[in-house]
Amino acid sequence: MPWFAFPSKDKSCANLVRYCEISALPTLFVIGPDGKTLTKSGVLAVANLGDLAYPFTPEKFKELLEIEKAKKEAQTLDSILVLGDLNFVIGKDGAKVPVSELVGKNILLYFSAHWLDLRRKFLPKLIKTYHDIKAKDSAFEVIFLSSDRDQPSFDEFFSTMPWLALPFSDERKKNLQKKFKSQGTHAAIAIGPSGQTVSKKFLQFIAYFGPDAYPFTEEKLKHLKEQLEAMAEQWPEKVKHKLHAEHELLLTRRDVYICDGCEETGYTWSYLCKNCDFDLHLNCALKNDEETE
């Protein structure tokens, strides 16, 4: 490291941990020239903004938020998928498809990798959803962005997909992974016909609604969220299940998980035993449950 440090056994370290209320590592606690705390979230600021976050003042963060808001409002498909001469994606045969041919379509940016456990059960559902939507509307496309570790792994995984992709070594991939915070993750980003981002967490809607999650508009997204909330109100708060008889399972919001019953990917809602990290899909949990009040 190119900076200063406290000696490993210095008592000041323990005092600072208590003073800064540090509960996780790494933590970057930023103090201004006047000795007052500027931010406790320096790690997140540096990870997302790099040196642009300096000098870590509220005014600087406000300025950066305004810049980011302006970028979002001006976003088009070209602005996120075109970089100099890199103005194409590739098809199954390796043929280049110009980004200009995709403008005005509903686009799903699919981030995944063959080594991710979460993709195994989800991919067949996404492929079926893709074919169902394409049969009704040609103004729809999926673009695969790989987090595979080498070209052969990418080639093998992409060969199982019916849609388009960014080339494996394409430098645009890193920009998009950073923009959508999807490095090494399983994610689907919905881009509407205007080129604006509709949702960064669209996997959950595909998981629940399949082709009925289409088209990718703000109105549709609002409707889907309302449907999920209405569905959740009908489910019991707690259940007991023979697969985890020792504890009750509580209805819990979860971004993504693997069901311990059917071993498929789950999104948004789970029946969870937090102590045991045991999840069940709603269908799995309610199939043979004994409801409790």
C-alpha angles and dihedrals in degrees: 000000000000095000140074126278142191116247109265095249098040110133089220089074093064091044092052092049089056095041094049092041091229111186101161140033137267098037127167111199109189121206122190129226090268092057094251123129114260099180142344090202100069093131092058092044093052093043092053102032109019114197090348087079091067129142085026094218125147088245091055093049090048090052092049092048090053090050091049091048091052090050092051092050091050095044118130132170089257092053093057102033104035122076115168108297091353095096101135145067126212134247131214093280093048092255115149117247113197115236086227088071090059098051111117094025131112105255130195114199104207115200114192147119135216091243095057112104091206093065098056098079097028100054096069089052092049091049091052091046090050093053093044092052095042090052089061103031128023090193090087132088141168122216118198119217111191130217090184116137099232143014097258091054090049092048093050094047096043090051088068093057129083097207142069131285145190110251112265097248095037112138092216088071093071091049091052094044089053094044094051096031091236105132108147092352138117107241145144120210115198115216117189127219091270091058092250121134110252098179138354092198103051097137090083093057093049089048092054103031107021111192090356087075087073137133107049103231133133090244092052092047091051090050092050092050090050090050092052092050091048090050092050091054089062095054123090116255093228136022138179118219134188091231089063105020096157095071140028117250118229125211102248137175110245129174095212136339144154115255110237089210106052096009092231126132117271132196140196099352132044138164097236140187099201094192092057098030088234118157133187129187113242091250092049093046096047097042096080104005133137104218121222127202 
